[in-house]
Amino acid sequence: MPIPVRTPRPRPRHLRLPTLAGALILAVSAVTGAGASGAGAAAAAEPSDRPTLTFADSTTQAKLGAPYAEALTNVLDINTVPYDPAVYNSSGLMTDDPQEFIRAGGGYEQPWTRDAAVNTWNAASLLEPAQAANTLWAAVVKQPDGQLIVQQDNQQWDQVVWMTGAWNHYLVTGDETFLSHAYQVAVNTLDLRRSQDFNSAFGLFQGPSFFNDGIAGYPAPPADDTESHGSFVGDYPDTSSIMALSTNALYFSAYRSAAQMAAALGRPDSEADALDASADTLKEKINQHLWIPDKGMYGYFIHGDDSLSGQLDVTEEGAGLSFAVLFGIADASQARSIMRNAHIQPYGIVDTYPDFARYSDDRPGRHNGVVWPMVQGYWADAAARTGDQARFADEVRALAGLADSSGQFAEIYNARTGEVDGGWQTGSHWDAAPDQAWSATAYLRMIDNGLFGMEFGTDGIDFRPTLPAGWGDVTLNGVSYRDAELDISLHGSGNVISSFTLDGAETSANSVPASLSGKHDVEITLSDAEPRPRTSGGR
């Protein structure tokens, strides 16, 4: 049965016009009020309805606390906008109360599959669950037989990130109705993609890397030195057969997420077992084919049908390395090696490194040696998970500084100057979209998941904070979690919990249960040394 193709899917990101046209887009936005004072602002949550981040140290507050408030403004006021049901509600699952979703950014009027998943996974499911669900459902279509599937378009390789976003949405909200539909989407999408994109010889999935839909993100081959076929990666035939680290990491997460969905829904054990087995095998193949022992890193992709067929490209891919750590594809030793060996530019980790032969520091490729804040968010979270406090602190400060200097969370920055810079592609200097939602949610992820260490599970939130030395005590007030509102305070520094209290009562669980309702206080004291074993009785 044919799979319906979502229309319209307006001009994809790789076709965004170069600098002069970008200036015209910005001018139109200013005239129509498509920024903070536009449609999204009128319907957005009042500031009192959102979390507040407060550092006790005034200098840290100015440098790191203020960007958090700016990121919330980006998501809740600028990019949460009304949607047209006739265009986006093919699934029939979007709510009209509110009739809003989260668009990709100030330069884009809709979500795409990966933007929808990234923004909900990073922060939006916690901030505004109804709008987050709408954003995920906007990327889903109903087939003629009534079955749900991720929308089909010319960027099929990014479809599976939806499963990670959807599973996270359930963990945050506990919405079982959402979960039952999401499981159907996951199974149908994974089955289709496996039938079309799985390379049985390598045991890996084919297709370009996660978000690199522009040809600037690839060496020659599979690109060519003059980028003769235009900007879209899909117009270069040999890119469809490469096997990329980030994409295969997301397939791993998709299978694991689908298995967890099956278990949570009480599906037959055989369903979850089969999905878990696919994830386990894929993890094994990623480590077999993409890990480079001598370099202590993963490579970028395995060449497909081009002249280097079967060879591993050793470029560092920021998103892929981050996903390998976050999803547990890399073991603890590999994760530490990645943190130790990955190259970082003056303003943060870049999309891909080093420059491909046709690019340079003076003319960085749009998907090559530039900083995409979305990648920074995952890298910082991965650093915190690995226990690398220095790497975590550096990346948080880098993104906070970029947002401060530019007055916004832009789409792309120059890795050496820190200027807003869309990079080079097809011989032109491109613009970077303003007020990019996933750049803002990347910073929110750094704070929520990295600094405060919130890890959402089926039974509640586990806390594994990372508070770098010198930042001082910090509080995140007004965190809405299911039926509860949490005020969370961190004291000391480090990433080892020496004391955890919930409403004044000390507990060794280091977590809050999903069953909580009402307002609660969480106090966490941190150190860099393991706490002494507790003793009972007298002295």
N, C-alpha and C positions, 0 to 999 in steps of 0.2 A: 504494500500500500504506500503511495507517495507520501512523503513527509512535507507538511505545509511549510513554506518559506515565509518568514515574517516580512511584511512590507508595511510602511516604508522603513528601511533602515538607512537614514540619511548618511551623507558623505562620511565615510569612516575616518578615524583619526589620522591614518597614514596619508590621506588626501587633503589634510588641512593645508590651506594655502600658505605660500611664503609670506615674508614679513609685510609687504605693502598691503596685501589683501587682509592680513591679520589686523592691521591698523584700522581698516575699514570696518571689520567685524566689531572691534572694540568701540569704534565711534557709534555704530548702530546701537550697541548695548547701552551706551551712555544716553543716547536720545530716547530709547524706549524704556529705560529704567530697568534693564535686565540684571542689575547688580543688587546690592543690599537693599535698595529701595523698591525693587521690582516685585513681581507677583509672589515670590517666595517669602519676602519679608512680611507681607500683610497677613499671611496665614501662619507664620512661625510661632513657636513657643515663646512665651515671655521669658526674659532672662532669669526670673525667679524660679522658673520651672526646669532649670538646667543645673548640672553640677558646677561647683566652684572649686578651683584649685588655689591653695594658699600656702606659700612657703613662708616660714617664720623669718628667714633672712630676706631683707628688702631687695638686695641686689639680685639674688636668685629669683625672687618673685618677678622682678622686671624682665629678666632674661628668659625665664622658663615658664612662669605663671601666666604672663600676659599673652604669649602665643596660644596657650590652651584656650583662653577665652576667645581669641580670634578664630581658632579652629572651630569652636562651637558656632560662632557667628556664620562661618562659611557653610557649615552643614545645615544648620537649623534655619538660618535667615536667608541666605543667598541661594542655596541649592535645593532646598525642599520646596517644591513647586506643584501646582495643580497638574493633573494629567488628563488626557483625552481618552475616555474608555473605548471609543470606537477604534482608536489606533493601538492601544496598549493592553486592553483587557481581553485578549483572545482566550486566556485560560478560564475566564469567568470567576476568578478567585480574588481579584482586587477589591478592596473595600472602598466605598464612597464616603466613609466617615472615619477619617478625612479622605477626601479625594485628592491625595497628594502622593508623590514619590520623590526620590532623590535623583536629580539629574547628574550627569557626569561632571559638569562644571560650568563656569561662566561663558565658555566658548562653545558649549554643546547643550542642546535643549532636551536631551533624553538620556536615559541610562543605556548602556550596552551590557551584554552578559557579564563581562569581566568587571566593569565598573560597578554594576549592581552587587555582585558577589563581594568584591573587595571592600566596598564602603559599608555594607551591612556587617561583614565579618570583622572589619577593623573597629567599628564603633557604633554604627547606626542602630543595630538591633537592640543595644542597650539604651541608646538615647531616645529613640522614637520607634518602638516596635511595630506599630501599625504601618507607618510609612516605609519602614524597612521591608516588611512583608510585601507591600505593594511593589516595591522596587524589585524584589526577587521575582514576583509573579509577572512583572512586565517583561521579563526575559523568557517566559514560558508560553507555549502555544498548545492548544487542544487539537489533536489529530481527528480525522474524519470518524475514527472508531471510538472517539471520546477519551482516548488515552492522552496523558500529558507528557510533554517532552520539552527540553530546552530549545528555544527558537533556532532554526536552521538558517545559516547565512554563509557568507564567503570567508568566515573566520572560525571554522569548525573546531580548530585546535583549542580554543579557549572555553569551550562549552562546559568542561568538567569542573572548572573552578566554582561553578554554581553549587555543586554538592557540598563543598567545604563551607560556603557561606550559609547554605540552608541548614546544615547540621548545627553550626554555631548558633543560628537563630533559634533553633529549638532548645539548645542548652541554656540560652539566655532567658527565653520566654516560657518554656515548658508547654508550648502550644501543641497539643497532640493532633488536633485537626490539621494544622499546618504540616506536621510531620508526616501524616498519612499520605497527603498529596505529594509532598517532597520525595518520599520514597518511590512513588510511582515515576516521578520525573527522573530520579536518579537511575533506576533500573533501565528504563526505556532508553535514556540517553547513553548510558554506558554500553548497552547492547548494540546500539546503532554504531557508535564510534568504534567499538571493537571489530565489528563486521567490516568496517571501511578503512580503518587506520592502524590496525595492529600488524606489526612486522614479526612474524612467527620465528624468523631466523635469529633475531636478536632478543625476542621477548619484550620489545619496547614499542611504544606508540609513536607513530610518525606525525610530523607537522611542525610548523615553526614554533619558536619559543613563546612562552606565556603571553606577553603583551607587545612583543616586537613585531608589529604589523607593518612597519616601514623597512625597506630594504637596507637602510643605513645600519640596521642591527646585525648584518651578516657579512662575513668576509667573502672574497671571490676565490673559488666558487663557494656556495651556490649562487651568490650575486655575480655581477661582472663589474669590472673596474670603472666603467662609465655609467653604470646604473641605467642601461639603455632601454629597459622596459617600463620605466616609471617608478613611482615611489612604493607601490603596494607589493608586499612580499609575495602575495599569491600570483602575481604576474610573472614570476620567475619559476619555471616548472620544477626545477630541482629542489626548491625549498619545501615542497610538499612531502618529500620522502626523508628529510632529516629527522633525527631522533634527539630531541632537546632535553636538557636536564630539567628545566623548570616545568615543562609540559608533562614529562613523565612523573615528576614529583607530585604534580597536581592530580594526575591519574591515580597515583598511589593513595593520596588523600581522599579522592573521590570514592575509590573502592572501600577504604577503611570507614569513611563516613557512612556510606550506604550500608555496610555491615552493622554499624552501630545503630542506624535507623531501624534496621530489621529487628535487632535485639530489643530495642526500646518499644517497638510496636508489638512484640510478642509473636513475630512471624516464626515459622518453623525453623529449627536450628540449622537445617540444611541450607537455607537461604543465606544466613549470616556466615556460615562456614565457607560457602563457596565464594562469597565476596571477600572474606578475609584471606582466603587462599590466593585469590587473584592479587590482592595487595601484597601479600608476603612474597610471592614469586616476582612481582614487579620490583620490589625493594631489592631483592637479590640481583636482578638483572641490571638495575641502575648501578649498584656497587661493582658488579662484575665488569660492565662495559664503560662506565663513565668516571670511576675513581682513578686518579693518577697517583700511585704510591710515592713516586720520587718527588712529586710536587706537593704532596699532602693536600690535594684539592680535587674537586670534580672538574671535568672538562665541560665545555659548553654544549656540544652536540656531536653525534656521529653522522658523517656524511652519508647521504642516500644514493641517489642515482647520478651524481655528478662525477667528475673525473677523479675525485678522491674517495670514491665509494668505500665505506666500511672504516675509514680512518676517523680518529677522534680529534676534534678541534679543541685546543687547549685554552682558548679564551676563557677568562673568568666572567661568569654571568651572575650579577649581584642577586637577582631574584631567585635564581636556581639554587645558589649556595645557601641563601637564607631559608628557602623551603626545605632543603635537605636537612638542615638543623632543626627547624620548627616541627617537622613531621616525624622526626626520629629515624629518617633514612640513614643519616650519619650516626654512628655510635659516638660515645662520649669522647673517645680519643680522636676520631675524625673531626668532630665538631670543634675541639680545641685547636686542631691543626688548621682548620679553615679560618678560624678567628686569628690565628697567629700569622698566616701566610697571605691572606687576601690583601690586595692592594687597595688603599684608600687615598683618594685625591684630597686636596686642601679643603674642599667643601663637602666631603662625604663620599660614600661608596657610589660608584657609577653603574650605569646599565650594563655595559660590557667593557672589558679591559684586556689588553691595551688597545690603542687606536688601530683600526684596520689600515691597510697600506694607503688607501685613498683619502684618509683623514689625518688630522694632526691636532696639536694643542690649539693652534690658531683657527682651525676649521674642524671642530669636533663633530662627529656624526650624531645625528638626531637620536639614534638608538645605540650609540657607541659610548664615547667618553664624556657623557653628560650626566648630571644628577637628576634623577626622577625621585622626588620625595617619597612616592609610594614604595620604592625599593628601600629607601632609608628606613621606613617604618618597620619593614620585615627584618632588615639587618639588625636594627637596634634591639628588637624583640629577641632575635636569635642570639645576640650577644648576651642579653640578660639571662636567657635560658641556659647558656653555656657557662655562666658565672664570670664572664669577662666584663667586669665593672668599668674598666677604662674604655673599652670599645663602645659599650653602651652609652656612657656619659658623653663621649666625643660625638657620637652620631646624633644624640638628642640636642646637644648644644649647636651642632652644625645646622640642623633643620630649623631650630628656633631662631638662629641668626639669619638664615635665608629669609624666613618669613618676616622678621623684623626689618631687615634692610630693604625688602621689596614692598613692604606694607600689605602683603597678601600671601596666600599659599598658591603660588603659580604652578603650572604644569611641569616645567623643566627649568633647570638652572645650569649655568656654566660651572664646571667642576673646579676651575682654577681661579675665576674672578668672583664667583658668587652672584653674578648678574642673571636676571631672567633671560633665558636664551634657549630658543627652540632647536639650535643645532643646525647642521648642514645635511642636505639630502638632495639628490638629483641636481647637483650643481648650484643649488640655491640656499640662502640662509632663511630658515623657517622661523615663524613666530612660536611662542609658547602661550597656550590658552590661559586666561586669567582665572583666579578663584577656582582652581581645580579641586573637586571634592575629595578625590583619593589622596591628594597631597595633605589636605587638612585631617582626614581620618587617619592618615599615617602618623601624624603627631599625637592624635588622641590615643592611638594604639601604643605609642611609646610610653605614654603616661599611664594609661589604664592597665595594660598588660605587662609593660616593662617595669616602670617605677613602682607601681602598686602591686604588680604580680598577680592580677586577677586571672584565674583559670577556671572557666565555667565547665561544670560537669552536670550529670543528670541529677545529682543529689544536692548541689549547691555550688558555692565558689570556694576554691582553694586559693590561698594566698602564698605567693613566693616573690616577695618584693626585692627590688634592687635599688638601694638608696646610696648613691656615690658619696664619698667623703667630701665635706665642704658645702654640700647643698643645704644642710640644716633640716630641721623638722618640717614636715609637710602634711597638709590635710586635704582630702578630697571630700567635700560635703555634698549632700543631696544626690547621691547615686541611687537611682530608681532601679530596683532589681525585683522583678515579678511583683509581689504584693508588699515589698519592703522598701524602706528608704534608709540608706546607709551613710553614715559619716565615718570616714576611714582616716586614721592618723598614723603616720610613721615617725618613729623617734630613733635617734642614734644614726648609724650608718652601716653599710654592708649589705649582705644578702643572706645572713643566717638569723632566723627568728629566735630571739632569746626569751621573748614574752609575747603572748597573744591573749587579749581579753575581748570578750563580747559582752557589752553592757556591764563592764566592770568585773566580770567573773573570768578568771584565768582558765584557759583550756589548752590542751596539747594538740587539738585537732587542726589548728591553723586554718579554719574554714568557717563559713556560715552556711546553714542549711537552706535548701530551697523553700522550705515550709515557713520561713519567717514572714511575718507581716508587721506593718507599722514601722516606727522609726527606731533605729538601733545604732549604737556606737561600737566601732571596731578600733582597738588600739594595739599597735604592733611596735615592739622595740627590736631593733636590729643590731647585729654586731658582725665582725669579720671572723669571729672564733666560735667554735662549737660551744654551746652552753654546757655548763657542768651538769652532770646527772642530778636529778632531784632526789633528795633524801627525806625521809619521814621521821618523826619522833624527836627526841631531845638532841642536845648538842653533842 
